Amino acid sequence: MEKNVLLTIGYDGTGFSGWQRQPGRRTVQGELEAVLSHLCRQEIQLNGTSRTDAGVHALGQRASFSGNFGIPVKRIKKAANNLLCGGQNSRLRCADIVITEVKEVPMEFHARFDAKGKTYRYVILNRQEPDIFRRNYCYQVERKLDKEAMRKAAAEIIGTHDFACFQSAGGNPRQTTVRTVTRLDITESADDEIVMEITGDGFLYNMVRIIAGTLVEVGSGMRSATEMPEIIQSADRRRAGHTAPPGGLYLKEVYYGDSVGKF
Amino acid sequence: MEKNVLLTIGYDGTGFSGWQRQPGRRTVQGELEAVLSHLCRQEIQLNGTSRTDAGVHALGQRASFSGNFGIPVKRIKKAANNLLCGGQNSRLRCADIVITEVKEVPMEFHARFDAKGKTYRYVILNRQEPDIFRRNYCYQVERKLDKEAMRKAAAEIIGTHDFACFQSAGGNPRQTTVRTVTRLDITESADDEIVMEITGDGFLYNMVRIIAGTLVEVGSGMRSATEMPEIIQSADRRRAGHTAPPGGLYLKEVYYGDSVGKF
């Protein structure tokens, strides 16, 4: 009997050329498909929700696959994680990908097309001294950032807008550049971290990193929060700020309909 | 005029085959010597205090070098860190080595031979779920550890003993295996971390990792704290516990005489 399976996946993006399978490169999709194909004894193709770039991390990426395979769904998580760690089930090694949840879903479910929204996290380390242990996990900004100015600018981004100004060239063609951002929080955490969390119904190519770069420029006084409506209205990528580096970005959560997850 | 220079160095050991220079391998000493030789326009040889193994980290490694070079000592830190980051002085990249302090010391000073003591930190992640982002920075132990039992065992280690039982084969030959441990603290930090800090006048090969492995076995109930004096007295490596993995270990601080740092 054919089954359709949805995975929740975390990964440290540092050692990967991004999510998407590419010949001769280590990618998250490529590693997972190799392991799942071995377990299912057939060629498995994963539909990932978000094609994260090289260096981008995930706490809750989702991907689905279907097939007529023998392994019980409830055995996949442990078996796949074991193979991802090199098959030794060793306490001394831990892989840079982990499957945190596996569940069977209706045959018509598709991890990407059925996603109703996502939350991304972007982590800024706001201090002068670099932290060598977090160099791949945050964006270090030396100049003290004005969080209140960043929050004011963030408030202008929330809502339904044409976000063409926050889109890099090079992504897949989109029918429309209109998206709805329902939440954009700027919080301070321990150790000089500033964490931006953004929830929306969809994101354009590099949108979160360009928003992060633009908010950093607002926070450092290079531009004013009051410019934001104008930047958005211009629909001009050159009016927005720089693209913040990939290591600060985390795909945190993907939302589906009621049957699989709430939005 | 010849100068003698002492560096304080932090590094993420993940991407290195340890401290010591080895042909064809990326090592901390090798990277630093290349950068310093370039800046000083002569072959620089570093004397490191501790030859940390592959995967072991440092917060405060020390190393000294001498020579008759033109670059002012106060310019070395910034210039070397810039070169370590690939010479771009870019805010977007951070190296996995950082020089945190540079100072001129008397010509007779030697970073290794003059060290009066060191503190190492060992970080245990005591929880069931792996943390992919910390997999190279701590030792994950799934079984809930009894910190009180670990502290009792630690108290038996403090003092002057023949620590041959905590020495791996393969290190440099030592005149004596007697060392003095002046402090061994077990603290709990946020996020299910157990942090062991050990200070002593010197450490045998793998001594800190074997002590960490032995304390983990005590904490998990596999052996009792009361066995410790017997294990030490046996001077037998096979009586002690396993060697905990390198990623949990950090060289935290090196102590010199009053002129360079207190013990």
Interface residues (C-beta under 8 A of the other chain):
Chain A: G10 Y11 D12 H57 R91 L92 R93 C94 A95 D96 I97 V98 T100 E129 P130 D131 I132 F133 R135 Y137 Q140 V141 E142 P245
Chain B: G10 Y11 D12 H57 R91 L92 R93 C94 A95 D96 I97 V98 T100 E129 P130 D131 I132 F133 R135 Y137 Q140 V141 E142 P245
